[in-house]
């Protein structure tokens, strides 16, 4: 990380980008969704986020992957050799 810092600060102003998602827009209700999107919405609504790491990280990672990449993009899987080496 040392390479990220300098002796003198760079005070050059930056141009802020406009947000691409409305900040006052809420997620649709599960009843407005269909198929896997509805299942994921219902599953994530039951997850406990009140305590750090209480939610099932595997299920949450899959839900977040689909929310950002879509259901057409395959979820990356560890190959069997990597799995055996880590266990």
C-alpha positions, -999 to +999 in steps of 0.1 A: +000+000+000+030+023+004+028+030-034-006+046-029+007+074-007+028+105-016+049+130+003+027+158-009-011+155-013-027+158-048-054+184-043-066+184-079-104+187-079-123+157-093-156+156-112-182+136-094-202+112-115-240+113-113-255+083-096-271+058-120-297+045-096-322+068-079-313+071-042-350+072-032-359+040-052-367+009-032-365-027-042-397-041-057-419-062-034-414-099-038-449-103-052-438-082-082-410-106-089-411-140-106-390-172-105-355-172-090-356-134-084-387-138-062-371-168-044-340-148-037-359-118-025-379-140+000-348-158+011-327-127+017-357-111+036-355-140+061-317-136+067-305-121+100-284-090+093-287-077+128-255-096+138-224-097+118-219-129+098-252-144+109-266-148+074-256-178+053-226-164+033-229-190+005-265-182-001-260-145+002-231-145-022-252-163-047-281-139-043-257-109-047-240-125-077-274-129-095-285-094-085-254-078-100-245-102-129-280-115-138-292-151-138-276-158-172-240-154-159-228-186-143-218-184-107-181-192-104-173-225-087-141-237-071-128-267-090-126-300-071-088-299-068-089-264-051-116-277-027-095-308-018-063-287-012-081-263+012-098-290+032 
